[in-house]
Amino acid sequence: MHVRTRARNQDEFIYLIDQALDEVGELRAAIEYDEEFMGEAAIIVEPLSAGLSRLLGSVQAGNYQIGQGDLLDFLGAIKDTDRRIIPFWPILKLILETHELGYYSDS
């Protein structure tokens, strides 16, 4: 499944969150490999990982409601971060847009 727009349903939303978590894991591995040049990225890994995990758990448990609550506050940790060190920013943006605008509809 490849998502190019905001999620159309809960399954796609979960898919986006899973993809972002995978990317955070890869970023963490890159940091461990080359700590010297990954300082700025190291600062955002834990907030992203914890926030995405919390969001995923809420969605899977059925407690999440589009546009409600503070489950995406963790994105504040990266608002001033250079987007070049977050190659998966488009995925995070789709998660945020889905949260803010609701599920995408073709109509």
N, C-alpha and C positions, 0 to 999 in steps of 0.2 A: 504494500500500500504506500503510495506516495501522495502527500497532501501539499497542494500548492496554494490553497486558499485556507481561510480559517476552517476549523472542523465543521463538518455537516451534522455530526451526531456525537454521542458520548464515546463510541468506539474509536472514532477518529481523534477525538480529544485525548483519549488515553494513549493512542498511538503517538501523537505529538509529544506528550509528556515523556513517554518511554524513549523516544528518539532523543529528546533533550537530555535525559538522564544518561543515555549511552554516550552522548557527546561530552558530557561533564566527566564521565569516566575516562574517556580518551584524553581530555585536557589534563586530568589529574596524572595520567601516565606520562604525558609529555613533560609535565612539571617535575615529576620524579626523575625523569631521564636527564633533564637539563634545567636544574633549579636556578642557575646563575642568570639565565635570560628570561625566566618565566615568573619573576617576582610579582608583577601586577596581576597576572592570571591566578597566582596562588591565593591571592586575597579573596577572589570571588568564588572559588571552587566550593568551599564548604557552605556558604549561604545558598548557592544555586542548588547544590545536592540536597541539602536539608529542605529547602523550600519546594523543590520539585517533588521530592518524596512525600512531603506532607500533602501537597496538592493531589498527587496520584492516589494516595490513601483515601483522601476525602471523596474523590470522584468514584473510586471503586466501591466505597462503602455506601454510596448514595447520599452522602451528606452535603455534597457540593451543589451550589446553585449558581448558574451563570450570572456574573455581575455582582454577586453578593459576597460580603465578607472581606477579609484581609489576606486571603490565601496567596495573593500575588505580590504582597509587599516585599518579598525577597528580591524582586526585580529592581527595587530601589538600590540594592547593593551594587548594581552594575550600571546605573544611569550615567555616571561620570567616567565609565571605563571606555577606553579606546575600543571601538567595535572590531578592529583588526585582530585583537587577541581573543575574540569570541566568534570563531568561524560559524558557529551554529546560531548566531543572532537571528537569522530569518525564522528559525523554528520557534525561538522564544517570542518573537514578534507575533507569530500566528497564534501562539498560546494566549498572549495578552489580548490580541484582537478578538479571539473567540470569547474570552472572559468579558471584555468590554461591550462587544456588539452582539453576542449570541451566536448560535450555530448558523452557518452559511446556508442559504437557500437559493436555488436556481431561479426561483420566481421573484 
